[in-house]
Amino acid sequence: MGLMSSLNNAVSGLRINQDSLAVVSRNIANSGTPGYHKQSLNVVDYSDHSSTYARTMGINRAFDKSLQTYYTRQVSDAAMSSVQANYLDRLQTYLGKPGDAGSLDKVFQDLQNALSSLATSPDDYNVRAQVVSQAQTMVETLNRLSNDIQTMRQETEGQIAANVHQLNGMLTSLQEVNLRLLDLGATDGARASLMDQRDRLVSQIAEKIDVTADYRPDGTVALMTRSGASLIDGRASTFNFESAGNLAATSEFHHDPDLTKVGKLTLTSPSGMTFDLVQHGVIQGGELGGLLDLRDRTLVQAQSQLDEIAAALAKAFGTVQTPGTEAANGGVAGYELDIGGIAPGEDVLINYTENGVARQVRLVNTVQALDYKDASGVRVIGVDMSLGAGAVAGQLAGLLPGLDFSQSSGSTLSVLDDGAGGAIDVTSVIGRSSSGAAQGGGLALNLFVDAGNKAFTNNLDTNPPQKLGFAARISINAAVLADNRVLVQHEIGGSLGDSSRPDYLVDQLKNMKFVSGGDPKANPNAFQLNGSVGEVISQVMGFQGSSIASAINRRDDRLLTLDTVMQQMEQQYGVNVEEELARLIELQNAYSANARVVSIVQDLFDKLFNA
């Protein structure tokens, strides 16, 4: 090896030292910079026909594709859990903890206690006033909670709109970064910085929506949702959100786009194709996933449970139970009942035994074709009672083998068994309807009414059904507010010392049973409420408390997982200043050594030329 080879090696070493110093200084300068990946110089031994020397082959940027992919998924999951937990934590504050002052169950307990006092002292004005006051508090609590839930749903729409705006900006920025990465004239340092920017944008997008990243060999990245919808592949897609305006309890998502009453979120591809992200179930994570789930499922379920409570209250106080009269015909026996006063949504209970086993059927006055078993095991059948007893008997023909339905006269429905030697025995038929005026209609009292002082009958045939949003509309009967004596006097001029009505109302609250929703098979994941008013309220409080605790725990678990992944990324990608300083000393020594070689070669050349 001649002097020129030695000189070439030394000069290449100096050049590499300079490039390495630039990389190390950049690492140190960006120590602690979010999203910065440490860099190192790629040095190779290069040989040509006359010499061998070192040369650089670009900059290596710390990157682990599998780790980055896992991190991106955890970012989306943590963001979704966080936004859900934050909203549900607020819901817990609104509902209150069981037993706390102002909580739903405590307000109901206070109403129960006031009614019990009324049963003891029906002639005491102050006791009656206390019942009205507690009933008003119950109404205001349900109204407030319903308003709180709809306010949160409205906020989710605002956040969805904000996220959509941010997402479009991020995707546009990522598209620009991808284009710059395709520039073959970019320096290695510039490309590394662009990749840092690329990964930061991917992480920010993952916070908003679940994504799967495809890292290309040229440094660009393509993004799609986990369900396969393309967000960017060369060119970026565009999100659009059309707000529905003010949301109410009746504003719900529907799979039929023409019937949905919430904001519409769509994605338009670069080719111009637009599709509804919610209708197609595309979004599965990120803040958008959490917000949509809150708006369309979680908070809707909470509203539905409040509506169930409001409906149970109204029905418990206002239901008149009319037992059928015994009937017999040629060896078969049963009961007959006038169904002319059964309003839409109200029902008839048929109790019978089959081979000694007690069974119950509930006939609901509706035009809907209902036939299912509710969560308590009671069979529910829909019949249109407005068509008359004969038509009802025809609708029931063949549905309940062993039971014979017929029109005995006018609007009277006859329900008979299969005879003395048969397996069926009818034990009772009870009509359940809403009381009319505050006095003269029996012991029941429509203390809680719908908007316009309208009786709540749970009409299923209105659009929307009467129960939907009832918690927001429930109010106190104007007749009770005008004269609290009707809490006691079920007949005009009746004695204020008669506790019959208060006793009846107390018994109804304790013993009348309710079952939420419709066919459990139609919505198997829904939580079914079943029991008295107090039991339904306790179940709602327990369910919401458990759901909220689960959401908070899920958020904490995912944040912990994300933190663990970020620590691993810091170990692989982050800059260790002490290591970089040690590297500086190495470079300093190497630079001095290479400079010394150059100096010695120079001296040798001088001696050679001067010889």
Order of alpha helices (4+ residues) and beta strands (2+ residues): alpha-beta-beta-alpha-alpha-alpha-alpha-beta-beta-beta-beta-beta-beta-alpha-alpha-beta-beta-beta-beta-beta-beta-beta-alpha-beta-beta-beta-beta-alpha-beta-alpha-alpha-beta-beta-alpha-alpha
